[in-house]
Amino acid sequence: MIQNLLTQSVRSFDTGGENFYHGFVLGLCALLGDFYVTSNRESGDGRYDIQLKPRKKTLPGILIELKAEKNCTAEALKKLSETALRQINDKKYDTAMVSEGVQTVYKYGVAFSGKNVAVSVG
């Protein structure tokens, strides 16, 4: 769905770096009503890209780590998304949500290259 949105709404010139994709995904997340959406906050041993903390602690939380590189092959893009997912786990970005009582946290490593996207889920 993200790739379709990129294909339909942006030019290749727009997709200059990770900051563009960060703003794009953050904007999409801000439309969700059942979450407190935060960006670039400290948790665990670093700063996550995007966190969606549920308003009701019985719902799952979501962590998203983004990566971007130019001219990636499909295989390289998938590996980049896996690197992003590994970073969430290695740096324990779920620490803040878990300490606040969120029991389940979905983790997404998302990699972009131009209008192409790969997602790894953990």
N, C-alpha and C positions, 0 to 999 in steps of 0.2 A: 504494500500500500504506500509506503514511504517513497519507494522508487517511482511509482505512478505519479505521486504528487510532484516529485522533482521533475519528472519528464514533462508533465503538463504545465508547470508553473515557472520554471527558471530556465535561464540560458546557461550554457557552459561557462560563460564569462563570470556569472554570479558565484559559481562554486569554487572560489579561490582558496579556501582553507578551512581548517577545523572550526574557526569562529563562525563562519557562515552556517555550517551544519548545526553547531551548538544552538545558535539563535533559532534556526528553523525547527529543530526538535523541541526546544524549550517552549516555543510558541504553540506547537501542537499539544504539548503536555498541559500548558496553562488552560486549555479548553476543557480539561477534565474536571468535573465538579467534586468528586469524592476524595480529592487529595490536596495536601499542602505541597506545592511544587517549589523546590529550592534548587539553586545552582551554585556550583563551585564552593561548597562549604566543607569544612574539615570534619572528618569522621575516620576513626581508626588511625591508620598511619599515613593519611594523605587527604586529598580533596577529590571528592567525586565530581563528575560532570553534572548529572541531573538526578535528583531524588524526588520520588513521589511518595510522601508519607500519608498513609490513609487517615482520613478524619475519624473513622471508626477502627479501633485497634483489632477488631475481628477480621478486617479485610487485609489482604496482602499489601506490602510495600513494594516499591519498584526502584531499582538502581540502574542507571544507564551510563555507560562509559563510551565515549565517542573517539574515533580515530579517523584521520583523513590522510590520504596520499594521492598524488596525481598518477595517472596512467597505470593503474593496477590491473593485472589480469584477474580473472574470476578467482583463481586459486590464491593469489596473493591477497586479495580482498578478504577472502574467508579466513586466512591466517591472521590478518590484521584484526578482524572481529574477535577471533579467539584470544589474541593478545589483550584486547580491551577487557574481555570477560575475565581473563586471568588476573588482570590488574585489580578488578573489583575484589576478588577473593584474596589476593596476596596482600593488599593494603587494608583489608577488613573494613571496607566502606560501609558495611551494614551495621557497624558498632553502634552508632547513634540510634538508629531505629530499633534495634534489638533491645538496647538499654531503656528505651521508652515503651517497651511492651509489645512491639510489633512482632508477631510470632513467625510469620512467613514473609520472606523477601525474595521477589523474582529479580534476577540479574540478567542484564542484556549488554553484550558487547556489540557495538554497532560501528561498522567501518564504511567509509564513503570514498568513492573515487569518481569525480565528475558527477554524473547522474546515476551512477551505480551504487548499490548498497548491499552489504552482507550483514547478517545478524547471527550472533551466537548466544544461546540461552543457557543459563545455569541456575 
